[in-house]
Amino acid sequence: MPVSLDSLLKNLLLLFLAVAGLYYAQGFLIPLTLGALLATLFLPLCRWLESKKVPRIAAALICLLLLLSFITAMGFVLSWQIARLTDDITLVKAKVIETAHFLEQYSHHTLGISNSEQSQILSHLQVTFARYAEALPGYMTHLFTGFVLTMVYIVLLLYYRTHLKHFLFRLSSGMERQEMETLITRATSVSQHYLTGLSKMIFCLWIMYGIGFSLFGVENAVFFAILCGLLEIVPFIGNFTGTTITVLVAAANGVGFPVLAGIVFTYGMVQFIQGWILEPLILGPHVKINPLATIIALVIGEILWGIPGIVLAIPMTAVLKIVCDQIPSLQPYGFLIGTIEDNKYSPLLGKIKGLLKRGRR
């Protein structure tokens, strides 16, 4: 059945309003969305505590306390590693001055940029940095407010989850209620599996990068291992970005070629283990989003919400795919987002699972 012009214009208008709403309401939606995803991550623990006769509000507060404890512990580890980095600040400063002098001479003799033109460029950069410095206090206040709101949303969403579920049921009636319940169950299940798997993946990356960087003598190996693991939340480029930063800082500290080669070797080994063993073993087939849809989601997320949009793009796209798969008129879009069935992991993964089963006996 051909699509009428009125229907097409209506859909385009709805899409425009949705995008405009996501952009202009980001101050409200970002903490709420992040709080909803974290509440989904802690939902199994909250249910388990409730099964042990712990009141729901107390269970929600315990989940929040565990999250804050983890954030505090990570803060202590990072501050300790950053303090160690500042011990080498004199060497880094000397390297930066040496590099700046080299770039100045290279720009003048090779690129033909005069000293006066270089001064103009530097003055323009100084004005730009000054603007960012002036905006920093306001940004930090906004960040702290968003953090507090996210923590509050986690507790409230865990506590009022049954009330919210019944609200969604009231929006549907008859046969639609069963479809709504299936939709909620699948969306919650996939979100939980993705977030839990991502947490396990980050932990494994911390261990692998920490061991690899330590073996090759990288200074502050724990800090860079944590950095590379956390950047896993950005698909495709996250680990590469973390490794690049590690190489640049190590080079600025004056390490030799063997250490730099060791960092690159560690990155390659981690990527191999992650792609062929950890991803199919931990994440499995539950989040089936093709690379094209992933990149588009990341770009749109960055345009609309900045860095938080990059972090939230993949789980939100996974939930969107579930919604599209459950609604007949939207199923073609779910197919577009999904990936082609591929069993390339099956032989290797089957052997690994067989070894794990034997080890449990």
For each residue, the residues with C-beta under 8 A, 3 or more apart:
1:
2:
3: 7 8
4: 7 8
5: 8 9
6: 9 10
7: 3 4 10 11
8: 3 4 5 11 12
9: 5 6 12 13
10: 6 7 13 14
11: 7 8 14 15
12: 8 9 15 16
13: 9 10 16 17
14: 10 11 17 18
15: 11 12 18 19
16: 12 13 19 20
17: 13 14 20 21
18: 14 15 21 22
19: 15 16 22 23 304
20: 16 17 23 24
21: 17 18 24 25
22: 18 19 25 26 29 304 305
23: 19 20 26 304
24: 20 21
25: 21 22 28 29
26: 22 23 29 30 304 305 308
27: 30 142 146
28: 25 31 32
29: 22 25 26 32 33 305
30: 26 27 33 34 146 305 308 309 312
31: 28 34 35 146 147 149 150 153
32: 28 29 35 36 149 153
33: 29 30 36 37 312 316
34: 30 31 37 38 150 153 308 311 312
35: 31 32 38 39 149 150 151 152 153 154 157
36: 32 33 39 40 153 157
37: 33 34 40 41 191 195 312 315
38: 34 35 41 42 67 150 154 195
39: 35 36 42 43 153 154 157 158 161
40: 36 37 43 188 191 192 195
41: 37 38 192 195 196 199
42: 38 39 45 46 63 66 67 154 158
43: 39 40 46 47 158 161 188 192
44: 47 48 192
45: 42 48 49 59 62 63 66
46: 42 43 49 50 56 59 60 63 158
47: 43 44 50 51
48: 44 45 51 52
49: 45 46 52 54 58 59 62 63
50: 46 47 53 54 55 56 59
51: 47 48
52: 48 49
53: 50
54: 49 50 58 59 62
55: 50 58 59
56: 46 50 59 60 158 159
57: 60 61 155 159
58: 49 54 55 61 62
59: 45 46 49 50 54 55 56 62 63 158
60: 46 56 57 63 64 154 155 158 159
61: 57 58 64 65 155
62: 45 49 54 58 59 65 66
63: 42 45 46 49 59 60 66 67 154 155 158
64: 60 61 67 68 151 154 155
65: 61 62 68 69
66: 42 45 62 63 69 70
67: 38 42 63 64 70 71 151 154
68: 64 65 71 72 151
69: 65 66 72 73
70: 66 67 73 74
71: 67 68 74 75
72: 68 69 75 76
73: 69 70 76 77
74: 70 71 77 78 226
75: 71 72 78 79
76: 72 73 79 80
77: 73 74 80 81 222 226
78: 74 75 81 82 223 226
79: 75 76 82 83
80: 76 77 83 84
81: 77 78 84 85 220 222 223 226
82: 78 79 85 86 223
83: 79 80 86 87
84: 80 81 87 88 219 220 223
85: 81 82 88 89 220 223
86: 82 83 89
87: 83 84
88: 84 85 91 92 219 253
89: 85 86 92 93
90: 93 94
91: 88 94 95 253 254
92: 88 89 95 96 249 252 253
93: 89 90 96 97
94: 90 91 97 98
95: 91 92 98 99 252 253 254
96: 92 93 99 100 252
97: 93 94 100 101
98: 94 95 101 102
99: 95 96 102 103 252
100: 96 97 103 104
101: 97 98 104 105
102: 98 99 105 106
103: 99 100 106 107
104: 100 101 107 108 115 118
105: 101 102 108 109
106: 102 103 109 110 111
107: 103 104 110 111 113 118
108: 104 105 111 112 113 114 115 118
109: 105 106
110: 106 107
111: 106 107 108
112: 108
113: 107 108 117 118 121
114: 108 117 118
115: 104 108 118 119
116: 119 120
117: 113 114 120 121
118: 104 107 108 113 114 115 121 122
119: 115 116 122 123
120: 116 117 123 124
121: 113 117 118 124 125
122: 118 119 125 126
123: 119 120 126 127
124: 120 121 127 128
125: 121 122 128 129
126: 122 123 129 130
127: 123 124 130 131
128: 124 125 131 132
129: 125 126 132 133
130: 126 127 133 134
131: 127 128 134 135
132: 128 129 135 136
133: 129 130 136
134: 130 131 137
135: 131 132 138 139
136: 132 133 139 140
137: 134 140 141
138: 135 141 142
139: 135 136 142 143
140: 136 137 143 144
141: 137 138 144 145
142: 27 138 139 145 146
143: 139 140 146 147
144: 140 141 147 148
145: 141 142 148 149
146: 27 30 31 142 143 149 150
147: 31 143 144 150 151
148: 144 145 151 152
149: 31 32 35 145 146 152 153
150: 31 34 35 38 146 147 153 154
151: 35 64 67 68 147 148 154 155
152: 35 148 149 155 156
153: 31 32 34 35 36 39 149 150 156 157
154: 35 38 39 42 60 63 64 67 150 151 157 158
155: 57 60 61 63 64 151 152 158 159
156: 152 153 159 160
157: 35 36 39 153 154 160 161 164
158: 39 42 43 46 56 59 60 63 154 155 161
159: 56 57 60 155 156
160: 156 157 163 164
161: 39 43 157 158 164 165
162: 165 166
163: 160 166 167
164: 157 160 161 167 168
165: 161 162 168 169 184
166: 162 163 169 170
167: 163 164 170 171
168: 164 165 171 172 180 184
169: 165 166 172 177 180 181
170: 166 167
171: 167 168 180
172: 168 169 176 177 179 180
173: 176 177
174: 177
175: 178 179
176: 172 173 179 180
177: 169 172 173 174 180 181
178: 175 181 182
179: 172 175 176 182 183 326
180: 168 169 171 172 176 177 183 184
181: 169 177 178 184 185
182: 178 179 185 186 326
183: 179 180 186 187 322 323 326
184: 165 168 180 181 187 188
185: 181 182 188 189
186: 182 183 189 190 322 326
187: 183 184 190 191 319 322 323
188: 40 43 184 185 191 192
189: 185 186 192 193 286
190: 186 187 193 194 286 287 318 319 322
191: 37 40 187 188 194 195 315 318 319
192: 40 41 43 44 188 189 195 196
193: 189 190 196 197 283 284 286 287
194: 190 191 197 198 283 286 287 314 315 318
195: 37 38 40 41 191 192 198 199 315
196: 41 192 193 199 200
197: 193 194 200 201 282 283 284 286
198: 194 195 201 202 232 233 283
199: 41 195 196 202 203
200: 196 197 203 204 282
201: 197 198 204 205 232 274 278 279 282 283
202: 198 199 205 206 229 230 232 233
203: 199 200 206 207 229
204: 200 201 207 208 274 278 282
205: 201 202 208 209 225 228 229 232 239 270 274
206: 202 203 209 210 225 226 229
207: 203 204 210 211 225
208: 204 205 211 212 266 269 270 273
209: 205 206 212 213 221 224 225 228 229 266 270
210: 206 207 213 214 221 222 225
211: 207 208 214 215
212: 208 209 215 216 262 265 266 269 270
213: 209 210 216 218 221 224 225 246 262 263 266
214: 210 211 217 218 221
215: 211 212 262
216: 212 213 258 259 262 263 265 266
217: 214 255 259 262
218: 213 214 221 224 246 250 255 259 262 263
219: 84 88 250 253 255
220: 81 84 85 223 224
221: 209 210 213 214 218 224 225
222: 77 81 210 225 226
223: 78 81 82 84 85 220 226 227
224: 209 213 218 220 221 227 228 242 245 246 249
225: 205 206 207 209 210 213 221 222 228 229
226: 74 77 78 81 206 222 223 229 230
227: 223 224 230 231 242 245 246
228: 205 209 224 225 231 232 238 239 242 243 246 270
229: 202 203 205 206 209 225 226 232 242
230: 202 226 227 233 242
231: 227 228 234 238 239 241 242
232: 198 201 202 205 228 229 238 239
233: 198 202 230 238 310 311
234: 231 237 238 241 298 310 311
235: 238 294 298 314
236: 240 291 294 295
237: 234 240 241
238: 228 231 232 233 234 235 241 242
239: 205 228 231 232 242 243 267 270 271 274
240: 236 237 243 244 267
241: 231 234 237 238 244 245
242: 224 227 228 229 230 231 238 239 245 246
243: 228 239 240 246 247 263 264 266 267
244: 240 241 247 248
245: 224 227 241 242 248 249
246: 213 218 224 227 228 242 243 249 250 263
247: 243 244 250 251 260 263 264
248: 244 245 251 252
249: 92 224 245 246 252 253
250: 218 219 246 247 253 255 259 260 263
251: 247 248 254 255 260
252: 92 95 96 99 248 249
253: 88 91 92 95 219 249 250
254: 91 95 251
255: 217 218 219 250 251 259 260
256: 259 260
257: 260 261
258: 216 261 262
259: 216 217 218 250 255 256 262 263
260: 247 250 251 255 256 257 263 264
261: 257 258 264 265
262: 212 213 215 216 217 218 258 259 265 266
263: 213 216 218 243 246 247 250 259 260 266 267
264: 243 247 260 261 267 268
265: 212 216 261 262 268 269
266: 208 209 212 213 216 243 262 263 269 270
267: 239 240 243 263 264 270 271
268: 264 265 271 272
269: 208 212 265 266 272 273
270: 205 208 209 212 228 239 266 267 273 274
271: 239 267 268 274 275
272: 268 269 275 276
273: 208 269 270 276 277 278
274: 201 204 205 239 270 271 277 278 279
275: 271 272 278 279
276: 272 273 279 280 345 348
277: 273 274 280 281 348 349 352
278: 201 204 273 274 275 281 282
279: 201 274 275 276 282 283
280: 276 277 283 284 345 349
281: 277 278 284 349 352 353
282: 197 200 201 204 278 279
283: 193 194 197 198 201 279 280 286 287
284: 193 197 280 281
285: 288
286: 189 190 193 194 197 283
287: 190 193 194 283 314 318
288: 285 321 338 339
289: 293 294 297 314 317 318 321 337 338 339
290: 293 294 337 338 339 340
291: 236 294 295
292: 295 296
293: 289 290 296 297 317 336 337 338
294: 235 236 289 290 291 297 298 313 314 317
295: 236 291 292 298 299
296: 292 293 299 300
297: 289 293 294 300 301 313 314 316 317
298: 234 235 294 295 301 302 310 313 314
299: 295 296 302 303
300: 296 297 303 304 309 313
301: 297 298 304 305 309 310 311 312 313 316
302: 298 299 305 306 307 309 310 313
303: 299 300 309
304: 19 22 23 26 300 301 309
305: 22 26 29 30 301 302 308 309 312
306: 302 309 310
307: 302 310 311
308: 26 30 34 305 311 312
309: 30 300 301 302 303 304 305 306 312 313
310: 233 234 298 301 302 306 307 313
311: 34 233 234 301 307 308
312: 30 33 34 37 301 305 308 309 315 316
313: 294 297 298 300 301 302 309 310 316 317
314: 194 235 287 289 294 297 298 317 318
315: 37 191 194 195 312 318 319
316: 33 297 301 312 313 319 320
317: 289 293 294 297 313 314 320 321 337
318: 190 191 194 287 289 314 315 321 322
319: 187 190 191 315 316 322 323
320: 316 317 323 324 337
321: 288 289 317 318 324 325 334 337 338
322: 183 186 187 190 318 319 325 326 334
323: 183 187 319 320 326 327 330 334
324: 320 321 327 330 331 333 334 337
325: 321 322 330 331 334
326: 179 182 183 186 322 323
327: 323 324 330 331
328: 331
329:
330: 323 324 325 327 333 334
331: 324 325 327 328 334 335
332: 335 336
333: 324 330 336 337
334: 321 322 323 324 325 330 331 337 338
335: 331 332 338
336: 293 332 333
337: 289 290 293 317 320 321 324 333 334
338: 288 289 290 293 321 334 335
339: 288 289 290 342
340: 290
341:
342: 339 345
343: 346
344:
345: 276 280 342 348 349
346: 343 349 350
347: 350 351
348: 276 277 345 351 352
349: 277 280 281 345 346 352 353
350: 346 347 353 354
351: 347 348 354 355
352: 277 281 348 349 355 356
353: 281 349 350 356 357
354: 350 351 357 358
355: 351 352 358 359
356: 352 353 359 360
357: 353 354 360 361
358: 354 355 361
359: 355 356
360: 356 357
361: 357 358
